[in-house]
Amino acid sequence: MAEPVIVEAARTPIGKRNGWLSGLHPTELLSAAQIEVVKRAGIDPVDVEQIVGGC
């Protein structure tokens, strides 16, 4: 089994209640953060086996 590694981290923005982020579904925010993590890491998305998100 491969050794797990943390390559990069990102977070979603913080907004006010009923602000401009309120219209976004949480999965849209998580998806944007995950895409950014892969970009920052400079790795090929094909090489990513798993991304774990949490709060």
Secondary structure as UniProt FT lines:
FT   TURN            17..18
FT   HELIX           20..23
FT   HELIX           26..41
FT   HELIX           45..47
//
